[in-house]
């Protein structure tokens, strides 16, 4: 092993500790030093990410473009890897540092500041948040001006559930959705709560009502959360409420193990017999299956039968919806490209991208609907031809379905009353089943 002399060590320390006022001064010193020692030097430049590139990369990441794809795009934009001026690792490092800087003031605080900035740009942007005594976020709700206009136009039926957690804090994420004039999912607003309690749901539903000028929905479709059910009755007492059929079907598989019992139970979902007939069938069903415990799932579903059995929901407005599949579908979209460690602010950005995408799709459908009229047969009824001119293609399909359904019904009897008449009607394929239509 070779040892450095004291003289060499002194020279080394003198060189490495030397400070310069400029890059040119440093280069001049090092060049002279190299000549004295018998070697040469050359100046090489290291290109770094410019401010313009930083902004470009940040925008691309906000749009949901993965980091490795950003590098590919930059290579294409600048004409090759060697022209970009950075490597893939630089992009990862910048995105990480940018994220840390964005949420350095606290994730929840960053979200609130973002909401405030949105309201400056959109005077009708609504948001409200709730914190506990320690300043921790307990609830958040927001809706922009377009969502509030959409609710005014399409808010007869609301669909929502709280079964999804889309952030690293495992907080329930609750989008309020409905159907627009193309029968596509439209978003009325979005909420986040810390706990699924009656108090949390009451705050969220009341805040939603405040946002929407106290316009209550005609009908609501939710999952089976009991706390949510209670607060809907409190905050929206006049709204129809039904449970999501999809969730009930999932629970049938989970709680019932006999195929015959499953099928018999499913008949209560769709059978449109009278309420009196339904009640009799329920009693027989519970007796046959020896359901006596109030803790059993079958007994609990019997107690909630008015929220999901067909006879109790007959004639109420649900726009043809029987499940919260719209909310499920939206959550499925939101889950695309979501990561388990996503912050609230990142989740909010992702939500806004999804919202923008849906609105672009709606605008394209509007253009298509305005520039075309659905095809009708030459011998179509005047009602069908008129409907083709006033409804969107998606709604017109429902009109056709209704016209076809009516054509398959027959009047069996007419009962004249003092003020109105009742038509006793049967479907051709079920002549044994009768329906009363009042006129």
ABEGO torsion letter per residue (X at the ends): XBBBBAAAAAAAAAAAABBBABAAAAAAAAAAAAAAAGBBBBBBBBBBBBAAAAAAAAAAAAAGBBAAAAAAAAAAAAGEAAAAGBBAAAAAAAAAAAAAAAAAAEAAAAAAAAAAAAAAABAABBBBBBBBAAGBBABBBBBBAAAAAAAAAAAABBBBBAABBABAAGBBBBBBBBBBAAGBBBBAEBBBBABBBAAAAAAAAAAAAAAAGGBBBABBBBBABAAAAAAAAAABAABBBBBBAAAAAAAAAAABABAAAAAAAAAAAABABBAAAAAAAAAAAAAAAGBABAABAAAAAAAAAAAABAAAABGBBAGGBABAAAAAAAAAAAABGBBAABBAAAAAAAAAAAAAAAAAAAAAAAAAAAABBBBBBAABBAAAAAAAAABBAAAAAAAAAAAAAAAABBBABBBBBAABBBBBBBBAABAABBBBBBX
